[in-house]
C-alpha cells in the first residue's frame, strides 16, 4: 500500500486521510468533505465549503486514499452488523 493510504485516527477517533501541501507540510483532511478533485496541473481539492487546497499528491493517489478510507469504514460497519446478528 502506498504511503499515506492508511487513514489516520485523529480528533477523538475521526478518520482522516493524509495529504501534503506544495511546501511539504503534511496535514489531514476529512474525505467526506471533498466536493471534487481536479488537476490544473497541480492537484486541487475543493471542499464542500468551497475552500480549495492544493496538494502534491496526484489525483489518482488522493482517490486511492479515499477508496481505502471508505473500505475501512464500511468494512467496520459490516463487521459490527455481523456481530450484532450473532
Secondary structure, 3 states (H helix, E strand, C coil): CCCCCCCEEECCCEEEEEEEECCCCEEEECHHHEEEEEECCCEEEEECCCCEEEECCCHHHHHHHHHHHHHHHHHHHHHHHHHHCC
